[in-house]
Amino acid sequence: MCNADKSREADIRKSVLVISSEYRTARNVELSTIIDVYRLALSGESELVTISGSSGTGKSFLACEFGKHVVTSGGILLSGKFDQLQQGKPFSALASAFNQYCGILLQNGELDSAKQKLAHQCNDVMGQEAYHLSKLIPNLASLLGLDMNSISLDDGCVNAQRRLQYLLCRFVELTSSIFHAPVTLFLDDLQWADAASIAAVNQLFLTGGLNSQNTRFFFIGCNREVDNNSTQIWRTMCKSNLLNARVTNIKLDLMGEDTLNTMISETLCLSPRLTWSLSSTIYRKTKGNPLFVSRLMFSLSKDGLLRPSLNRGRWEWDDEKILCQQLPDDVAEFLTHSIGKLPEDVKSILCVLSCFGASVSSAFVAILEGALDRNLVSGLDAAVAEGFLVKTDDRYRFSHDRIQEAAYKMMNVLERCGFHFSFGCALAPLTNGDRDDGVLFIAANQFNLAGPEAAQVESQNAIVVNLNLGAGKKAMEMSDFEAAYSYFDNGISFLRKKHWKEHYALSLELFTLAAKCALIKGDVVSLTLLSQQVSRKAQSFEDKLNVMYLATCSLAFSSQLPESIEKGLAILSKLGIEVQGCGSSVEACIQETKALLSACTDYETLNSRRMTNPTMIMAMKFLGKMEVGMTQIMPNSAPYVMQRIIQLSLYHGMSPVSPTGFVHLGSYMAKLGDISGGYHYVKLARSLLDKVGSRESAGEVICFGTQVAAYVEPVQAALEHHNEGYAAAMASGDINLAALNNMLYCNNSFFAGSKLQTMRGKCAEAIKFMKERKTVIFMLQTQFFQHTVFKLIGTGEEPEHLSEGNDILVTNNSVRASYYYQRAYTSFMLRSYDDTNENITMYLACISSTWANLFFHHAFHSFYVGLISFWLERKSTEGQHWYQRGNNSKFALRRWAESSQWTFENKWYLLEAEDAYCNNNFDAAKAYYDKAISSAKDHKHEVISREHVNCAVELLCFLHEASAHVSFTLNYRLHLLPLFILLRIHCIQQ
């Protein structure tokens, strides 16, 4: 045969190897379905597609074909693959997908302008928090110009995993917006996904995940049908009614005989009639499994049983010889059989590679060659030539997962353990100074796959424990606490007897960090066991503080506030820090704290030294955790916690908790009437946030500070800060403070004049967010407000029933006060005397023991309590009692009007008009009403004109007839209440 003929035959034979290109025909229907769903996502719908099926059915191929459509249509494609043997690496597939995309951006010189804009907006939106995202996505650091070695941020994040989820959402938003393109995330082999990655994907679809309505995001994932924990978590997520996306499931089955014949016909460029005998033979062997078909045809071609005939100008085969081949009927056995036919050196290298998962980089192969002192590349290239491996983008990967699994299972269990441990030992010396931490994770994983029994001498155990400790810390930095806990747990398993005596510091750190991860994971049982071990073995009380703090946090997170506070007080007492004054004068505490601060200027406070004493830093954490809880259930004691925070900050230096002390001081002062002084300390607290270099408490500081600022600044502008507080709380993983900011922004927007239909939407969004995050207390209070909105609009809707609602109403006084206020307000609006009287009486009985802080709604509660009281004075037999209540509210509004005429002056005048009306001084009442209208106009509040009086008269008459079924067509906050006064005057004059 001449060289030309040989070349032609080789070309024809190679076409069998690309049989998968013809497989597209067999999945056209499924591909069209995915593209149709993708188009819905581009139009603004929230869509998610999963492709499932048994091994080898072409799931990944179908997703890759769709990926080509995404790219050619101008979309952004991020793709990653989970790996059974790399589950310990934090966010393995997710990190790879985002890092690969950032790497592409860095290399593309045509996108310099867009890259600069992306970097600018990322730094603007994320600020210093971008550092934490860059730990997961190293190429992002280069994109943003971050020097990771020079940045040192406080790691006292409330929940770093939620922080990372929040930052990922912001990055997707910015990428989609700046490049004006939809973002598609493809993750393969979800059956091996870690829980943290699934939670991150879940966050992208939850309410408040992707905030921008212009963000176009689409997710597609493939999972093999195996029954494991990851699969169950993924299925639960897809079925959850909290998922803000429609899920399309595509299940791939094996090919039918007709489909297989069509594919082979197109591959061999022959008529289906001619290929039917071959297809039938292959179908009997493979049952239509695409992977099996591809590998079998490759094998037949290699063995000359499927060959090109130059004389006939077509492919030919021998059906009988193919049938006589002793080939396994199972794809796994067939792959094992095929690998077994390889040369020993190639087979051995495939086994080595299989120990590291489905793929490795060429750079790691070079590292491994040096560590093992063995040539690997030649064997790998030989495997590529045989079709067992594929080399793309400087990575060697198995051409299918089942090939990797077949190579791995060619070794027995003891051989695998031995290989893993020897690889770990070879790589361990290379972990020092590894900037991307890749070798550290791989080495630790190799040891952990081998197990403690593989360690022969004690020195090896110490190496493995330290490696797991280092890997766990790195995983925590990357906010993957599932992976971190796994590393710490594995490290503990390698500890030998008497480790507390022989390796005390190592054991203490390992158990303490494992306990912290258990808390963040919500694993209370493991947290308890680990904490008990530390409590028994720790050599000093100070060494127990970290796990004690975690235990108090666990109690608080599970709504056991009294127990959490009691435990915290007991621990502080042992540290010599007494929180005195419980039940005594709050005013005296505030005055003492102000006197303490008078000794230094604001400049000196802002430039105080940083706190360095570890015991004091822990004490501050306890105080900070207790303060928010005590403000809810022990309001008279909370100021003394604030006082201690400020005292320790002045004596020992500022810590990340210090700003909370100053913001609560400002809030307490404002609650006692000193709005100006309180506002001063609120601004000082905001400045301290930047000085201490930590955003851990930013959500809390902004939340409580904004409520005071609303008494001084124009309310509409001030309340916008709650959006900043929400973002800060989400960025630190503090879901409770995020929910509180959300709730306050929603409720107070009503008082600021937002329309009822707008408030209806805000309530629904806020409640959905709280339900998804299980912040039940704030959700319940928002539902009370939602009920009011429904009544005012006139719909028959009711908020969703919460089973925990009644229990919380009984135990939480602040929630109970909110419930009765909203009921009293609604009853008053609908002029139901008995209901108003009953609910306002219950409300007034609650308010003496609610939050110690000043909230913006306190002013509006006081305003409506005044209106209700003056109304009840004219109708009840206890007129003097209600008249005094009304006057108290009037004086409070007058005091607040001194700090903000913009917000409160018109409401004070309305209460003066009501007072005058109760005293039959109608001229004064009319004069004050006119003042209220004038003040509202001067400060750009919406007001109602006199031309609407007739309309309002009709509405008032209708209210008595239609009761709760009335549909309010006017803005009721500042519009209708003045009319009640005006209408009474007109009626009397006539």
Beta strands, then each sheet from edge to edge (+ up, - down):
strand 1: 47-53
strand 2: 76-81
strand 3: 183-188
strand 4: 217-224
strand 5: 246-252
strand 6: 306-309
strand 7: 314-317
strand 8: 359-361
strand 9: 389-392
strand 10: 395-398
sheet 1: 2+ 3+ 4+ 1+ 5+
sheet 2: 6+ 7-
sheet 3: 8+ 10- 9+
end
